[in-house]
Amino acid sequence: MTGDLKAALVGWDQAARRQPGGLLILASPVAGLEALSRAVAQQLPQPPQGAGLLWLSKGVTQRADGSFAWPSDLVGGALATWPMGALSGPSFAQEVAQGLPVALSLASHDMDWARQAARTLHGGSMRVYATDDLVGVQLGGAIKNVLAIAAGVADQLALGANARAALITRGLAEAARLGAAMGAQAETFIGPSTLGDLVLTCTGDLSRNRRVGMALGSGLGLRQSVASLGHVAEGVLTAPVIQALGAELDVELPITEAVCAVLAGHLSAAEALTRLLSREAADESSV
């Protein structure tokens, strides 16, 4: 184990050349993923034969020109010659490190490579499902963090298990509507990368985004809420980007919009809740 990136990459490269089929896994917050990818490209511009790359980052950013950059864009811009994909799903790192069971989605535009990479990781306590829906898997991993902030607010306000279940259900509908507008596959949203990760992040005590929501629900401001966490909570940066994406695609995202209003200080947690509850009745198939 080393904290030296260059040394780590040299060691990995040597191992991958001795035993083809290796996977380089990038574990970084979205904010640092592009810089990390460029650093990797400087050291390893071409992959060893049979090797590929996965990222664990969940989120989306918006560039100065207004375009949206997903992890695949951040990585692909620097490492375009590598076979690559996203590894996503309900996976608290602490439990994975303990060897506890976990089920994940591995998404790549190259389905044959996705299946090969999934076989490499699959086994023991880890189940890995291959898919070519990179759009849906990345969206699920990003929006669930936003919805978990809302779940934390609801829990802090002691709204009960019924409210939490309703929030998860309607949050899933929000994700599916946006995914449909983006061309994602409908079945992705009932798989590990969306529904699975959404349930985990909205209910688990290890969820950083849920804990930020709980801090906001207690009356703390955003800066205090994030400082009390001591870690990166991707949903804080992702929420306004998801809101902008919904506006661009003309998809209504009421829970995301409420979270953004609280994060920006435009509404208190209680006021945002009142606004959500006061929405007009609608058919289940609508917003």
Beta strands, then each sheet from edge to edge (+ up, - down):
strand 1: 23-26
strand 2: 52-55
strand 3: 61-62
strand 4: 68-69
strand 5: 84-88
strand 6: 102-107
strand 7: 126-131
sheet 1: 1+ 2+ 5+ 6- 7-
sheet 2: 3+ 4-
end
